[in-house]
Amino acid sequence: MLNRMGEDSKILRGSIARLFEKIAKWIGLSSNAGPILAALFIEKYKTGNRLSSEELCRATGYSRANAGLIISQLEGLGVIEGQRDYNQTGRGRKRLLYAIHGGFADIFQLGILSIHDRLESMMSDITHIEGTEDPRFSQMFKDMRNVIDLKRSELQGMKQPTT
């Protein structure tokens, strides 16, 4: 598993981590989610295994609280899923093991949806303030609407499923 290999810890602090920090930002999270995403993707492609929150903490150097917050955010977005470890022996509650749910296409789609939501929000703001501001700004609002409509149309084309 990831936490047992020193080379993977180095990977999580290098260029791969920076790439996954950008991916985290793409889906609307802090760049701090990048190393967790990287660890889970690396594990998916290396072994196909799931990782516990403790293993993610060791791999990334994050505290349990920080890792837990990021895991919750990723679960909420549907990027990862947790599953009880029924192979765990002993008494008490079984730990959760996490894995990437889906693939890069799903993450890319989340980024597209995030942009779409932001455009919708801007359009709503424009609609709300348009009639309350100085009429001399009407051309500015019209230009804004045109750009947002164009970008929404472009995104609609990107949201179509590929076959």
C-alpha positions as CSV (number, residue, x, y, z in Angstrom):
1,M,0.0,0.0,0.0
2,L,1.0,3.6,-0.5
3,N,2.1,4.4,3.0
4,R,4.7,1.6,3.0
5,M,6.7,2.9,0.1
6,G,9.0,5.9,0.6
7,E,9.0,6.6,-3.2
8,D,5.3,7.3,-3.2
9,S,5.7,9.8,-0.4
10,K,8.2,11.6,-2.6
11,I,5.8,11.5,-5.5
12,L,3.1,13.1,-3.4
13,R,5.4,16.1,-2.8
14,G,6.6,16.6,-6.4
15,S,5.2,17.4,-9.8
16,I,2.4,14.8,-9.6
17,A,1.1,16.5,-6.4
18,R,1.2,19.9,-8.1
19,L,-0.8,18.4,-11.0
20,F,-3.4,17.1,-8.6
21,E,-3.5,20.4,-6.8
22,K,-4.6,21.9,-10.1
23,I,-7.2,19.2,-10.5
24,A,-8.5,19.9,-7.0
25,K,-8.9,23.5,-7.9
26,W,-10.6,22.6,-11.2
27,I,-13.4,20.9,-9.2
28,G,-13.8,23.8,-6.8
29,L,-11.7,22.6,-3.9
30,S,-8.6,23.9,-2.2
31,S,-5.3,22.8,-3.6
32,N,-4.8,21.0,-0.3
33,A,-7.1,18.3,-1.7
34,G,-4.5,17.5,-4.4
35,P,-2.2,15.2,-2.4
36,I,-5.2,13.1,-1.2
37,L,-6.5,12.8,-4.8
38,A,-3.0,11.9,-6.0
39,A,-2.6,9.2,-3.3
40,L,-5.9,7.7,-4.2
41,F,-5.3,7.7,-7.9
42,I,-1.8,6.3,-7.5
43,E,-3.2,3.5,-5.4
44,K,-5.9,2.9,-7.9
45,Y,-3.5,2.5,-10.7
46,K,-0.8,0.6,-8.8
47,T,-2.8,-1.9,-6.9
48,G,-6.5,-1.2,-7.2
49,N,-6.7,-1.1,-3.4
50,R,-8.5,1.3,-1.1
51,L,-6.8,3.4,1.5
52,S,-7.8,4.2,5.0
53,S,-7.8,7.8,6.4
54,E,-4.8,6.8,8.5
55,E,-2.9,5.7,5.4
56,L,-3.8,8.9,3.7
57,C,-2.6,10.9,6.6
58,R,0.8,9.1,6.6
59,A,1.1,9.5,2.8
60,T,0.3,13.2,2.7
61,G,1.5,14.3,6.2
62,Y,-1.9,15.8,6.9
63,S,-3.5,15.7,10.3
64,R,-6.5,13.5,10.8
65,A,-8.8,16.6,11.0
66,N,-7.4,18.1,7.7
67,A,-7.5,14.7,5.9
68,G,-11.0,14.1,7.3
69,L,-12.3,17.4,6.0
70,I,-10.9,16.8,2.5
71,I,-12.2,13.2,2.4
72,S,-15.7,14.5,3.4
73,Q,-15.5,17.1,0.6
74,L,-14.4,14.6,-2.0
75,E,-17.2,12.2,-0.8
76,G,-19.7,15.0,-1.0
77,L,-18.7,15.6,-4.6
78,G,-18.9,11.9,-5.4
79,V,-15.2,11.8,-6.4
80,I,-14.4,9.1,-3.8
81,E,-16.4,6.5,-1.9
82,G,-15.8,4.9,1.4
83,Q,-16.4,1.2,2.2
84,R,-16.2,-0.5,5.5
85,D,-13.2,-2.8,6.0
86,Y,-14.8,-6.1,7.0
87,N,-11.5,-7.8,6.9
88,Q,-10.4,-5.8,9.9
89,T,-10.1,-7.9,13.0
90,G,-10.9,-7.0,16.5
91,R,-13.8,-5.3,18.3
92,G,-15.3,-1.9,17.5
93,R,-16.3,0.0,14.5
94,K,-14.7,-1.1,11.2
95,R,-12.6,1.5,9.5
96,L,-13.5,3.0,6.2
97,L,-11.4,2.4,3.2
98,Y,-11.5,5.0,0.4
99,A,-11.1,4.7,-3.4
100,I,-11.7,6.9,-6.4
101,H,-15.2,6.6,-7.7
102,G,-15.1,6.9,-11.5
103,G,-12.2,8.3,-13.4
104,F,-10.7,11.4,-14.9
105,A,-13.6,12.0,-17.2
106,D,-15.9,12.3,-14.1
107,I,-13.6,14.8,-12.5
108,F,-13.4,16.8,-15.7
109,Q,-17.2,16.8,-15.9
110,L,-17.3,18.1,-12.3
111,G,-15.1,21.0,-13.4
112,I,-17.4,21.8,-16.3
113,L,-20.4,21.7,-14.0
114,S,-18.7,24.0,-11.6
115,I,-18.0,26.5,-14.3
116,H,-21.6,26.2,-15.6
117,D,-22.9,26.9,-12.1
118,R,-20.7,30.0,-11.7
119,L,-21.9,31.3,-15.1
120,E,-25.5,30.8,-14.0
121,S,-24.8,32.6,-10.8
122,M,-23.3,35.6,-12.6
123,M,-26.3,35.7,-15.0
124,S,-28.6,35.7,-12.0
125,D,-26.7,38.6,-10.4
126,I,-26.9,40.5,-13.7
127,T,-30.6,40.0,-13.9
128,H,-31.1,41.1,-10.3
129,I,-29.1,44.3,-10.5
130,E,-29.8,45.2,-14.1
131,G,-32.9,47.2,-13.5
132,T,-31.7,48.9,-10.3
133,E,-28.6,50.5,-11.7
134,D,-28.0,53.6,-13.9
135,P,-29.4,53.1,-17.4
136,R,-26.1,54.1,-18.9
137,F,-24.8,50.7,-17.8
138,S,-27.3,48.8,-19.9
139,Q,-24.8,48.2,-22.7
140,M,-22.3,46.9,-20.2
141,F,-24.9,44.4,-18.9
142,K,-25.9,43.4,-22.4
143,D,-22.3,42.7,-23.3
144,M,-21.9,40.6,-20.1
145,R,-25.0,38.7,-21.0
146,N,-23.8,38.0,-24.5
147,V,-20.4,36.7,-23.3
148,I,-22.0,34.5,-20.6
149,D,-24.6,33.1,-23.1
150,L,-21.8,32.3,-25.5
151,K,-19.8,30.5,-22.8
152,R,-22.9,28.6,-21.6
153,S,-23.5,27.4,-25.2
154,E,-19.9,26.3,-25.4
155,L,-20.2,24.4,-22.1
156,Q,-23.5,22.8,-23.3
157,G,-21.5,21.3,-26.2
158,M,-18.9,19.9,-23.7
159,K,-21.5,18.4,-21.4
160,Q,-22.8,16.1,-24.1
161,P,-21.8,12.5,-23.3
162,T,-19.2,11.0,-25.6
163,T,-19.8,7.6,-27.1
